[in-house]
């Protein structure tokens, strides 16, 4: 008999009652160190006082009015994103898949508005993940996720991630845009090189295609920079954000330059809930914290510290961990044993992590994690590695 909650997840038999900082607690008082953070979503951990205060204040005033009217906190958040990114304009939605769908619409509408309706193809990368809608499944590169859902929406090509020769060869007079993740998350914590991203910018310009970055997972300070593209000292035309942007509250955003968004006029796109007062209260509160003077440097310092500790762990247990990937506090353990088995053993010792492709185990602590909590996590990992069969 089917369960009341549709069984689309292989759920772990744990239920959490509340969270505080980097920890989650069950109703029976068991404490878990959360280095999964809702898959890089609880960017400031659990029950952050500033986020709680701002969301509670807004909840007592106004929840929803729709985008038929001006929403002041939405305007303020858009202004702040524009001031701190490449973008000139922002569209708000509720999730990463919606953000990438919106980015794809911007790209195709850009070509249409410039008299090139035939330019509707998007060139994507192998190992990518862009969401679970039918269209974003086609943009991504995981046949398992597509199985059983009928014909795939067309308009997508895939070339090897990091291979500029393949990317250039795939470009032609039908290309609307290039879509990549500066750091692949679901695919196994694969950072693109700065050279690769800068060359993508040149290729897109040469073919008058838009360059779209999916920063749903690697954006909002996760990489140690507010946006990962800035690590390469270049800029995209369009970017999708979600996950950490709301600190756990559902928020997504499409950022674009004025040139890229020229075709997005009234009636071309919409979202009932996107940018509602509750979501914007949460997002503005997250940004308040992330724009504090020492926040990003702290993420970088903690990321370097944790990566060094994980490198030492890999060196100590080469039959368990092959290598460490990533940047900032978006790190992954390339496993020699099953990543699922290692995740399970970490969880049995009250440390939460999350698997990814290529047999990688993601390590995604809150961005405001404390050094002693990083030490606690590494101590648990070392204890598990010492006793794991190989």
N, C-alpha and C positions, 0 to 999 in steps of 0.2 A: 504494500500500500504506500502510495506516495506521501511524503511528509508535507505538512502545511506550508513550510518554507521550501520552495522548490529546490531540489537537491542538486544544484549546479556547483556546489563546493564540496570538497572532501574535508569537512570541518574537523578541526582538532577538538577533542572533548574537554575544553576549558572555557569557562565563562568568567569574564572580569566584571567586578562590581564597581571599582573606581580606580582612578590613576592619580599619581602625584609626581610631577617632575619626570624622571626617567623610569619610573616604576609603575607597574600595574598590579592590582590586588584582586584576588578572588573573594567571594563572599565568606569563605572560611578563613581568610587572612593570609593565604599564601601570596608571597611577593615574587614578582618576576621583573628582571631587568629588561627593559624593552629596547632592543636594538633592531627592531623591525619597523617600529613607528608607523604602523598602518601602511606599510610599503612607502616609506619616505614621505608620509603625509602629516603626521603629528610633528611638525618641524620644530616646535618649541616645547615638546613633551606634553604632559598631561596636566590639565587644570592650571595653566599658567595664569597667575593672578591678574595680569593686565588684560589678557584675552577674556577671561571670565567676567571681569568688571565691565568691559565695553559691550560684550554680548548681552549681559544681564540688563544693562542700561537701555540698550536698543529694544530688547524683548518686551520691556515695559512700556514702550512708546508705539512702535509700528513694526509689523512683520513684512507686509507685502502690499504693493500698490499697482504693480506691473509697469512695464516700460512705456506705457502711454503717457506717463508723467515724468517730470524731472525728479531725480533721486539724488539729493545733495551729496550724500556720502559716496555714491557711485562716481559722481563728477570729481570729488576730491581724490578718490583712489585712482581714477584714470589719470588725473593730472600728476599724481605722484609717480605712477608707473612711467608716464611719458618723460617726466623730469629725470628719471633714473635709468633710462634705457634708450635704445635707438629709435623707439616708436614715436609716431605722431598721434596715434589714435588707438582706442581699445574697445573691443566688444566683449561683454561679459556673458558667461554661461555657467554651467554647473559641474563639469567634469572634464577630464583629459580628452576623452574620445570626442566630446562636443567641441572642445577647443581645436582639435586637429581637423575635424569636419569643417569647422568655420574657416580655418586657415586654407583648406583646399578650395573652399568656395571663393575665398578672396582671390586666390591665384587664377582660377578659371575665369572669374568675372573680370579680372584685370586684363586678361588676353581678349576676352569678348568685347570689353569696352574700348579696346584699342583696335578693333576691326579684324581680330584674328580668332574667330570662333573655332577654327580647326585645331587650335593649340590647347588641347585638353589633357595631355598626358603628363603624369607625374613620375619622375624618376626617383626611386627609393633605394634603400640599401638592404643587403642581406643582414640577417640577425636583428632586424628592427622590430619594434613593437609600438603600435600607435593607437591601440584601443580595441574595443570588442564590438563596435557596430559593424554592420556588413561592409561599409566603405573602409573604415579604418583597419579591418581585418585584411582587406585587399592591399592597403598601403603597407601593412606589416608583412612579416616574413615568417609565418608559423603555420604550416599546413595542418597541424593537429587542431588548432583553434578554428580553422575554416571547415573542417570535415563535417558533412551532413547539412550544411546550410545552403545548398543549391548553388546556382551560377554566381560567380563572383562579379561584383561590379567592375567594369573595365576601366581602363585609363591609367594603369600602373605598370611600370617596369622596375625590375630589381637588378642592381649591379653590386658587386662585392664591396662591402664597407671598407673604406680606406684606399680603394683602387681608383686612382684618377684616370687612368687610361680607359677603364671600363665606363666610367662616368661620362667622359668626353665622347666615347663611341656611341653612347645611348642617346645623346642629344641630337635633336633634329628639328625640322620646321613644325612638328606637332607638339613639342615640349612646352608645357605651361610653367612647370616649376620643378625644383629639386627639393626633396624632403629628407632630412636626416636628423638624428639625435646627436648632439655634440658629445654626449656620453651615453652609450646604450645601457639601459638599465635591465630590463627583462631579458635582453639578449646575453647578459653575462658581465656587466660592468666593463664595457669596452670604451675607453676614451678615444676620441678622434685626435689626431695630432693637429697642432696649430697650423702646420703647413697644409694639411688636407683641407681644413676649413677655409683657409685663405684662398686656396686654389679653387674650391667650390664657388667662392664669391666671384672669382674671375671668369669661370666657365659660365655661371648664370648670367653675368653681365654680357658676355660675348654673344650668347644666344637670346638675349632679352627675355630670359626666364626669371621667375622669382625664386629666391632662396628662402626656404621655410625651415626653421629649426623647431624640433619638438623638444622643449625643455620642461615637459610635464613632470618628469622625475628629477632631472638634474638641475632645474632652475630654482629660484628663490633661496639662494645662499648654500645649497647643498654641496656645490663644488668648491666652496670657499670664496666664490665671487657671487655677487647678487644674481648674475646670469652667466652661464658657462661660456657663452660665445665670447665674452670679453677676455677670457683667458687667451684667446687666439688673436686678440687685438684686431678684430674685424666685426662686421655687423650683418645680420640677415635682413630680409625685407619683411618677413612675417614670422611670428613665433607663437607657439601654443604653450600655455601655462595651466597648471592645476595643482593637485596634491598639496605641497607645502604652502601654497599661496594663502590658504584659509586656516592653516594650523590644525586641520581636522574637520573644519566646516566645509561643506561642498561649495567650492568656487572654482571656476575655470575662466580663462581669458585668452582672447586672440589679440596680439599686439601687431601693429602694421605701420609702415611708413605711409605718408600721404599719397605718394605715387602708387604703392601697391593697393591701397584701399580706395582708389578713385572711383571704382565701379560700385562700391557698396553704398548705395543711396537708399532712402526710405523704402521699405517693402522687400529688400533683397535678402534680409536675414532677420531672425528674431529668436527670442527665448522668453518663455513665460516667467520663469523664476530667476533668470540670469541677472546678477547685479542687484538683487533685492536688498532692502535695508539690513536684514540680519546678516547676510553674506558679506556685505560691505563693511559692517561694523567689525566682523571677525578679520577680514582681510586688511583693513586699515590698522587694526591692533597688531597684527603680525608684522606689518611693515614698520610700525612705530619701533618695534624691537630691533628689526633687522637693519634699520637705518641709524641705530645708535653708533657713535663713533668707533667703538672697539669691537663691534659684533663680528664683522667679517674677518678681521685679523685673528680673533679668538677661534673661529671655525677653522681657519687655516692652521693655526698652531695645534689645535687638538687633533685635526686630521693628520698632520705630520707625525704627531706623537703616537697616535693609534696605528698608523701605517708602519712606523718603525717597530712597534711592539708586535704587530702581526707578522712582519718580515722575520723577526726573531723567532716567532712561533713556527713559521714555515721552515726555517732553517733547523729548528730543533726536532721537528716532526715531518721530515720530507716524504714519508710514506703516507701521511694524512693530508697535508696541504702542499700543493705544488708551488703556488705563487700567490702574491697579493696584487690586486688590481684596483685602479680608481684614483680619485683625488678628493681632497677635502674630506667630508664625512659621508662620502658615497664610495664605499669600499667593498671589495668582493674577494672571497677566498676561492681560488681555483683548486678544486678538491681532487685528490687521488682516489679516495673512496667515494661512495654515494653521497652527494650533497644532502639528500633527504635524510640519510642515516645520521649524518653529522648534525644537521639541524635538530633532529629528534633528540639526540643525546645532549646537545646544548640545552634544549627546552627541559629535558628531565632534570637538569641542574639549575633550572630557573633563569635561563638566558634565552631571549627570543631573537631569532634571526629569520631570514626568508630566502628561499631558493630562487635561482635564476637559471637561464639557459647556459649551455656549455659546462654543465656540472659545477656551477659557481654558487657559493653561498653568500648572499648579500648581508653586509654589516652596516646598518643604517641608524646610528644613534640619534637622539634629539640633537639639534644644533647647539643647544645650550647645556649639553651634558657636562658633568664635572669630571676632572681628571681622575679622581678616586673611583668614579663609576667606570671609566675606561679601564682602569687597573682591575677592578672587580670582574669585568667582562673577560679580560685577557686571562685572569687567574682561572676562571671557569673553563675557558677554552683549553688552557694548558692541562688542567685536571682531566678533561674529557679526552684530549689527544693522547695523554699518557696511558690511558686504559682502553682506547679503541683498538679493536683487532684490525689488522691490515691484510 
